[in-house]
Amino acid sequence: MSFLNSGIQEISMIRYLKRGKDVQVRADDDFKVRSTVEGIIKDIEARGDVAVRDYSRKFDNWDPSDFRLSQSDIEAAIKSLSAREIDDITFAQKQLRNFAQIQRASMQDVEVETYPGVILGHKHVPVNAVGCYIPGGKYPMIASAHMSVLTAKVAGVKRILSTAPPFQGKPHPAIVTAMHMAGADEILVLGGVQAVVAMAVGTQSIAPVDMLVGPGNMFVAEAKRQLYGRVGIDLFAGPTETLVIADESVDGELCAVDLLGQAEHGPSSPSILLTTSEALARDTMKEIERQLKILPTAGIAAQSWAEYGEVIVCDTDEEMLHKADEIAAEHVQVMTKDPDYFLANLTNYGALFLGPRTNVAFGDKVIGTNHTLPTNRNARYTGGLWVGKFLKTCTYQKVLTDEASAIMGEYCSRLCHMENFTGHGEQANIRVRRYGTRDDVPWYQPIPARD
């Protein structure tokens, strides 16, 4: 089956050789997801563990005696892996831990005397309890355990609850091992919306958390959106997106591999080629057709490419930059003669992969950066998951001298008077009366001083 779109649409100097699903169709799909998730949340709130078990049976055909793994269950999972598999997990976690520790070290507590006698500061305080969702229904997303659990551990989170759906009817041993090695305090085998809601609102057997993190399908992402406010979330991380920015310095085979490598995530994962070379664009589209005939995951990747894939041709790097910022993709793979131009100027992206020697799979699995990244154009206002997401930057203040308290009080009193905040003003006034030495300031005293 050919996915080439023979019609070329002109928009200014930007030409679409292939478009994805219509925006309205996507909006209709989103509405259906919202309604489904809303009903599940209400049901779990009302029925707790019983509802969670019902949904687990319905969606995952999973009904264990206990969703929580025992220590012996975890040990059995670890023993089932080969030494090479454990070594590979260890290597990946070492890379991620190292970068997370470097990031944490860059975040310094602050204490400074900003005015004589006035001390201001902030501390980075870890969230107390975090729920980490590890996708694993279609593919066992082992790397997501490193990305969420390990990063939370480096941040100093006290309680880390981690969960993943069953894989082919049982806990996936590598996911369980990765969660344990990363530092999870509790491990559940529970998937989908029911897992996310259970961690957020709590049930009879699952204590609630303060924050939810981790990627997932559109239903998991929507559940996090609806639960935001009741708990914190890392970001809205829905179906994977990839944008390949390329010019004639690379070939269609490489571009096709990088596009399909992400399209296989799921049937609604957008993959976009943005290029200044129409020859490269057409070569890539032909290559995608060829590779879809031999790719083992072509069943998913082909649907994703057909419905959400796009090919866009621009005239200049500047046009590609503008279009890329408009797209605000989760992953941006830059394979041009001057990739540093995009590093210096691009503002909306989840993560950048610069040059043909790197790729999104490196970031997803092993290189050390975090793969939980903003989707659906949310990169316009947030970056991805990192150690700082688990830290609350909390300020404090101390006033050490009578003189400083009185001086701050004078300014504060007048500012409160301009805003008609009498009670606020009196908080300042009483400090001036008690700690001040000036007699020439006519303080407004609506609340009589106590004898």
C-alpha positions as CSV (number, residue, x, y, z in Angstrom):
1,M,0.0,0.0,0.0
2,S,1.3,3.4,-0.9
3,F,1.2,6.3,1.6
4,L,2.4,8.9,-0.9
5,N,0.2,11.9,-1.2
6,S,0.5,13.1,-4.8
7,G,-1.1,16.5,-4.1
8,I,1.3,19.2,-2.9
9,Q,-0.3,22.0,-0.9
10,E,1.3,25.4,-0.9
11,I,1.4,27.4,2.3
12,S,3.6,30.5,1.8
13,M,7.0,28.9,0.8
14,I,6.3,25.8,2.9
15,R,5.0,22.8,0.9
16,Y,3.3,19.7,2.3
17,L,4.1,16.5,0.4
18,K,2.1,14.5,2.9
19,R,-0.4,15.5,5.7
20,G,-1.6,13.6,8.7
21,K,-5.1,13.3,10.1
22,D,-7.4,16.3,10.0
23,V,-7.3,18.4,13.2
24,Q,-11.1,18.0,13.7
25,V,-10.8,14.2,13.6
26,R,-8.1,14.3,16.2
27,A,-10.4,16.6,18.4
28,D,-13.2,14.1,18.1
29,D,-10.9,11.3,19.2
30,D,-9.7,13.4,22.2
31,F,-13.4,13.9,23.3
32,K,-14.0,10.2,23.4
33,V,-10.9,9.6,25.5
34,R,-11.9,12.4,27.9
35,S,-15.3,10.9,28.5
36,T,-14.0,7.4,29.1
37,V,-11.3,8.6,31.6
38,E,-13.8,10.8,33.5
39,G,-16.0,7.8,34.1
40,I,-13.2,5.6,35.3
41,I,-12.0,8.2,37.8
42,K,-15.5,8.6,39.3
43,D,-15.9,4.8,39.5
44,I,-12.6,4.3,41.3
45,E,-13.3,7.2,43.7
46,A,-16.6,5.5,44.6
47,R,-15.6,1.8,44.7
48,G,-11.8,1.8,45.3
49,D,-10.1,-1.5,45.0
50,V,-13.1,-3.3,43.6
51,A,-13.3,-0.9,40.7
52,V,-9.5,-1.1,40.1
53,R,-9.7,-4.9,40.0
54,D,-12.7,-4.8,37.6
55,Y,-10.9,-2.5,35.2
56,S,-7.7,-4.6,35.4
57,R,-9.7,-7.7,34.4
58,K,-11.5,-5.8,31.7
59,F,-8.5,-4.1,30.0
60,D,-5.6,-6.3,30.9
61,N,-7.2,-9.7,31.7
62,W,-5.2,-9.4,34.9
63,D,-6.6,-10.5,38.3
64,P,-3.8,-11.5,40.7
65,S,-4.4,-12.1,44.4
66,D,-2.3,-9.0,45.1
67,F,-1.3,-6.2,42.7
68,R,1.7,-5.5,44.9
69,L,4.8,-7.6,44.4
70,S,6.5,-9.2,47.4
71,Q,10.2,-9.2,48.0
72,S,10.3,-12.9,46.9
73,D,8.5,-11.9,43.7
74,I,11.1,-9.2,43.0
75,E,14.0,-11.6,43.7
76,A,12.5,-14.2,41.3
77,A,12.2,-11.6,38.5
78,I,15.9,-10.6,39.0
79,K,17.0,-14.3,39.0
80,S,15.2,-14.9,35.7
81,L,17.4,-12.4,33.8
82,S,20.7,-13.2,32.3
83,A,23.9,-11.6,33.6
84,R,24.1,-9.7,30.3
85,E,20.6,-8.3,30.7
86,I,21.3,-7.2,34.2
87,D,24.6,-5.6,33.0
88,D,22.8,-3.7,30.3
89,I,20.2,-2.3,32.7
90,T,23.0,-1.4,35.1
91,F,24.9,0.4,32.3
92,A,21.8,2.4,31.3
93,Q,21.0,3.4,34.9
94,K,24.6,4.4,35.5
95,Q,24.4,6.9,32.6
96,L,21.1,8.3,33.7
97,R,22.1,8.5,37.4
98,N,25.3,10.3,36.6
99,F,23.5,13.0,34.6
100,A,20.7,13.3,37.1
101,Q,23.3,13.8,39.9
102,I,25.0,16.5,37.8
103,Q,21.6,18.2,37.4
104,R,20.9,18.0,41.1
105,A,24.3,19.4,42.0
106,S,23.6,22.4,39.8
107,M,20.5,23.3,41.9
108,Q,21.9,25.2,44.9
109,D,20.1,26.3,48.0
110,V,20.4,30.0,48.4
111,E,20.7,32.3,51.5
112,V,21.7,35.9,51.2
113,E,21.4,39.2,53.1
114,T,19.5,41.3,50.5
115,Y,19.2,44.4,52.8
116,P,21.0,45.1,56.1
117,G,19.4,42.7,58.6
118,V,17.2,40.9,56.1
119,I,18.0,37.3,55.1
120,L,16.2,35.7,52.2
121,G,16.7,32.2,50.9
122,H,15.3,29.2,49.1
123,K,15.6,25.4,49.6
124,H,14.9,22.6,47.1
125,V,12.6,20.3,49.0
126,P,11.8,16.9,47.5
127,V,8.2,15.8,47.0
128,N,7.3,13.2,49.7
129,A,5.5,10.6,47.7
130,V,5.7,9.9,43.9
131,G,3.8,7.5,41.7
132,C,5.7,6.3,38.6
133,Y,3.8,4.8,35.7
134,I,5.9,2.5,33.5
135,P,4.2,1.7,30.1
136,G,4.4,-1.9,29.2
137,G,1.3,-3.3,27.6
138,K,2.5,-3.5,23.9
139,Y,6.2,-3.1,24.5
140,P,8.0,-3.6,27.9
141,M,9.3,0.0,28.4
142,I,12.2,-1.0,30.7
143,A,13.8,2.4,30.2
144,S,10.9,4.3,31.7
145,A,11.8,2.8,35.1
146,H,15.1,4.5,35.0
147,M,13.7,7.7,33.8
148,S,11.1,8.1,36.5
149,V,12.1,6.0,39.5
150,L,15.8,6.6,39.4
151,T,15.4,10.3,38.8
152,A,13.0,10.6,41.8
153,K,15.5,8.7,43.9
154,V,18.3,11.1,43.0
155,A,16.0,14.0,43.9
156,G,15.5,12.5,47.4
157,V,11.9,11.5,47.2
158,K,11.0,9.5,50.4
159,R,8.4,7.1,49.0
160,I,8.4,5.9,45.4
161,L,5.5,3.8,44.2
162,S,6.1,2.3,40.8
163,T,3.7,0.3,38.6
164,A,3.6,-1.3,35.2
165,P,0.9,-3.4,33.4
166,P,1.3,-7.1,33.0
167,F,3.1,-8.2,29.8
168,Q,1.7,-11.3,28.1
169,G,-0.2,-12.2,31.3
170,K,2.5,-11.8,33.9
171,P,4.9,-9.2,35.4
172,H,7.7,-8.4,33.0
173,P,10.9,-9.5,34.8
174,A,13.1,-6.8,33.3
175,I,10.7,-4.0,34.1
176,V,10.4,-5.3,37.7
177,T,14.2,-5.6,37.9
178,A,14.8,-2.1,36.6
179,M,12.2,-0.6,39.0
180,H,13.9,-2.4,41.9
181,M,17.4,-1.4,40.9
182,A,16.3,2.2,40.4
183,G,15.1,2.4,44.0
184,A,11.3,1.8,44.0
185,D,9.9,1.3,47.5
186,E,6.7,-0.4,46.3
187,I,6.1,-2.2,43.0
188,L,2.7,-2.9,41.6
189,V,1.7,-4.9,38.5
190,L,-1.2,-2.8,37.4
191,G,-1.7,-0.8,34.2
192,G,-3.7,1.8,32.4
193,V,-6.0,4.5,33.8
194,Q,-6.9,2.3,36.7
195,A,-3.2,2.3,37.9
196,V,-2.8,6.1,37.5
197,V,-6.1,6.9,39.3
198,A,-5.4,4.4,42.1
199,M,-2.1,6.0,42.9
200,A,-3.5,9.5,42.8
201,V,-6.7,9.1,44.8
202,G,-5.8,6.1,46.9
203,T,-7.8,3.0,47.6
204,Q,-8.2,0.6,50.5
205,S,-4.9,-1.0,49.7
206,I,-2.9,1.7,47.9
207,A,-1.9,4.9,49.8
208,P,-2.1,8.0,47.6
209,V,0.9,9.8,46.3
210,D,1.6,13.5,45.9
211,M,2.8,13.5,42.3
212,L,2.3,11.3,39.2
213,V,5.1,10.9,36.6
214,G,5.7,8.8,33.5
215,P,4.6,8.5,29.9
216,G,1.7,6.5,28.6
217,N,-0.9,6.2,25.9
218,M,-3.6,8.8,25.3
219,F,-5.8,7.4,28.1
220,V,-3.0,7.6,30.7
221,A,-2.1,11.1,29.5
222,E,-5.7,12.2,29.8
223,A,-6.0,10.7,33.3
224,K,-3.0,12.7,34.4
225,R,-4.6,15.8,33.0
226,Q,-7.9,15.3,34.8
227,L,-6.1,14.5,38.1
228,Y,-3.8,17.5,37.9
229,G,-4.5,19.7,40.9
230,R,-5.5,16.9,43.1
231,V,-1.9,15.7,42.6
232,G,1.1,17.2,40.8
233,I,2.2,15.8,37.5
234,D,5.5,15.9,35.6
235,L,4.0,17.0,32.3
236,F,1.5,16.0,29.7
237,A,3.3,13.1,28.0
238,G,1.0,11.5,25.5
239,P,1.8,9.4,22.4
240,T,5.4,9.8,21.1
241,E,6.2,12.5,18.6
242,T,9.3,12.8,16.4
243,L,10.4,15.6,14.1
244,V,13.3,15.0,11.8
245,I,14.9,18.1,10.4
246,A,17.2,17.2,7.5
247,D,18.9,18.5,4.4
248,E,20.8,17.0,1.5
249,S,23.8,16.1,3.8
250,V,21.9,12.9,4.8
251,D,20.0,10.3,2.8
252,G,16.4,8.9,2.8
253,E,17.3,5.6,4.4
254,L,18.6,7.3,7.5
255,C,15.6,9.6,7.7
256,A,13.1,6.8,7.2
257,V,14.7,4.7,9.9
258,D,14.5,7.6,12.4
259,L,10.8,8.3,11.5
260,L,9.6,4.7,11.6
261,G,11.7,4.0,14.8
262,Q,9.3,6.3,16.6
263,A,6.1,5.6,14.6
264,E,6.2,2.0,16.0
265,H,5.3,3.3,19.4
266,G,1.6,3.4,18.6
267,P,-1.0,4.1,15.9
268,S,-1.3,7.8,17.0
269,S,2.4,8.7,17.1
270,P,3.1,11.6,14.8
271,S,6.3,11.4,12.7
272,I,7.3,14.4,10.6
273,L,10.0,15.1,8.1
274,L,11.0,18.8,7.7
275,T,13.6,19.4,5.0
276,T,15.0,21.9,2.5
277,S,15.5,19.1,-0.1
278,E,12.5,17.9,-2.0
279,A,14.7,15.1,-3.5
280,L,15.4,13.9,0.1
281,A,11.7,14.2,1.0
282,R,10.7,12.0,-1.9
283,D,13.5,9.6,-1.3
284,T,12.5,9.3,2.3
285,M,8.9,8.6,1.4
286,K,10.0,5.8,-0.9
287,E,12.3,4.4,1.7
288,I,9.4,4.4,4.3
289,E,7.4,2.3,1.8
290,R,10.3,-0.2,1.4
291,Q,11.0,-0.5,5.1
292,L,7.4,-1.0,6.0
293,K,7.4,-4.2,3.9
294,I,10.1,-5.7,6.1
295,L,9.8,-3.9,9.5
296,P,8.5,-6.4,12.2
297,T,6.5,-3.7,13.8
298,A,5.0,-2.4,10.5
299,G,1.5,-3.2,11.6
300,I,1.6,-0.3,14.0
301,A,4.2,1.9,12.3
302,A,2.2,1.8,9.0
303,Q,-1.0,3.0,10.6
304,S,0.9,5.7,12.5
305,W,2.6,6.9,9.3
306,A,-0.5,6.8,7.2
307,E,-2.7,8.8,9.7
308,Y,-0.2,11.0,11.5
309,G,2.9,11.2,9.3
310,E,3.8,14.4,7.5
311,V,6.5,15.5,5.0
312,I,7.1,19.3,4.8
313,V,9.5,21.0,2.4
314,C,11.0,24.5,3.1
315,D,13.3,26.7,1.2
316,T,15.7,27.7,3.9
317,D,17.0,26.7,7.4
318,E,15.2,29.8,8.7
319,E,11.9,28.5,7.4
320,M,12.5,25.1,9.0
321,L,13.4,26.8,12.3
322,H,10.1,28.7,12.3
323,K,8.1,25.7,11.4
324,A,9.8,23.5,14.0
325,D,9.1,26.0,16.7
326,E,5.4,26.0,15.6
327,I,5.3,22.2,15.7
328,A,7.0,22.1,19.1
329,A,7.7,18.4,18.9
330,E,8.7,16.1,21.7
331,H,11.8,14.7,19.9
332,V,13.7,16.8,17.4
333,Q,16.3,15.0,15.3
334,V,18.5,17.5,13.5
335,M,20.6,16.1,10.6
336,T,21.8,19.2,8.7
337,K,25.1,20.6,7.7
338,D,24.9,23.0,10.7
339,P,22.9,21.4,13.5
340,D,24.3,23.9,16.0
341,Y,22.2,26.6,14.3
342,F,19.1,24.8,15.6
343,L,20.7,24.3,19.0
344,A,21.3,28.1,19.2
345,N,18.0,29.2,17.9
346,L,15.2,26.6,18.4
347,T,13.0,27.3,21.4
348,N,10.2,24.8,21.4
349,Y,11.2,21.2,21.8
350,G,11.3,18.4,24.3
351,A,14.8,17.1,23.5
352,L,17.3,17.7,20.7
353,F,19.3,15.1,19.0
354,L,22.0,16.8,17.0
355,G,23.8,15.2,14.1
356,P,23.5,11.8,12.3
357,R,25.6,10.0,14.9
358,T,22.9,10.3,17.6
359,N,19.2,9.5,17.5
360,V,16.0,9.4,19.6
361,A,16.5,5.7,20.5
362,F,19.8,6.7,22.3
363,G,17.9,9.2,24.4
364,D,15.0,6.8,24.9
365,K,17.1,4.0,26.3
366,V,20.7,4.6,27.3
367,I,22.6,7.9,26.8
368,G,21.6,9.5,30.0
369,T,19.0,12.2,29.3
370,N,15.4,11.7,30.3
371,H,12.9,10.3,27.8
372,T,9.8,11.6,29.5
373,L,9.1,14.7,27.4
374,P,6.3,17.1,26.5
375,T,4.0,16.2,23.7
376,N,1.0,17.9,21.9
377,R,2.9,21.2,21.6
378,N,3.4,21.5,25.3
379,A,7.1,22.1,24.7
380,R,6.1,25.7,24.1
381,Y,6.0,26.1,27.9
382,T,7.8,23.2,29.6
383,G,10.8,21.0,29.3
384,G,10.9,17.3,30.1
385,L,11.1,15.3,33.3
386,W,14.3,15.8,35.2
387,V,15.5,15.8,38.8
388,G,14.2,19.3,39.3
389,K,10.6,18.2,38.7
390,F,10.7,16.3,41.9
391,L,11.9,19.3,43.9
392,K,9.8,22.2,45.3
393,T,11.8,25.4,45.4
394,C,10.5,26.9,48.7
395,T,11.5,30.4,49.9
396,Y,12.1,31.6,53.5
397,Q,12.9,34.9,55.1
398,K,14.5,36.1,58.4
399,V,14.7,39.7,59.8
400,L,17.6,39.9,62.2
401,T,17.5,43.5,63.6
402,D,14.9,45.8,65.0
403,E,16.0,48.5,62.5
404,A,15.4,46.3,59.5
405,S,12.0,45.2,60.8
406,A,10.9,48.8,61.3
407,I,12.2,50.0,57.9
408,M,10.4,47.1,56.1
409,G,7.4,47.9,58.1
410,E,7.3,51.5,57.1
411,Y,7.3,50.6,53.4
412,C,4.9,47.7,53.8
413,S,2.4,49.9,55.7
414,R,2.2,52.5,53.0
415,L,1.9,49.9,50.3
416,C,-0.9,48.1,52.2
417,H,-2.7,51.5,52.6
418,M,-2.6,52.0,48.8
419,E,-4.3,48.6,48.4
420,N,-6.9,49.2,51.3
421,F,-5.6,46.1,53.1
422,T,-6.0,47.2,56.7
423,G,-5.2,44.0,58.3
424,H,-2.0,43.5,56.3
425,G,-1.0,47.1,57.1
426,E,-1.4,46.4,60.8
427,Q,1.0,43.5,60.6
428,A,3.6,46.1,59.5
429,N,2.5,48.8,61.9
430,I,2.9,46.7,65.0
431,R,6.5,45.9,64.0
432,V,7.2,49.6,63.6
433,R,5.7,50.4,67.0
434,R,7.6,47.7,68.7
435,Y,10.9,47.8,67.0
436,G,11.1,51.3,65.5
437,T,12.9,54.3,67.2
438,R,11.6,57.1,65.0
439,D,9.0,59.4,66.6
440,D,8.3,61.5,63.4
441,V,6.3,58.8,61.5
442,P,2.5,59.2,61.9
443,W,1.5,55.6,61.8
444,Y,-2.1,54.7,61.0
445,Q,-3.5,52.7,63.9
446,P,-7.0,51.3,63.2
447,I,-6.4,48.5,65.7
448,P,-5.6,49.8,69.2
449,A,-2.4,48.6,70.8
450,R,-3.0,46.1,73.7
451,D,-2.3,47.5,77.2
